[in-house]
Amino acid sequence: MAKPKKGEGFHSAAGLIRYFDAEEKTSLKIPPWFVIAMCIATIVIVTTIHVIKPI
């Protein structure tokens, strides 16, 4: 059986934490209310189309 490698988890986790910290500062921020509003708008549009032209 192969021996498990020790100590690699910390280095890879530290790299991911550093990556996500840098990504968080420069990424596009969408407010939660906008996501909810878009979901409601999509529901209204799909329902309206379904009422106007049923399948």
Buried (B, 14 or more C-beta within 10 A) or exposed (E): EEEEEEEEEEEEEEEEEEEEEEEEEEEEEEEEEEEEEEEEEEEEEEEEEEEEEEE
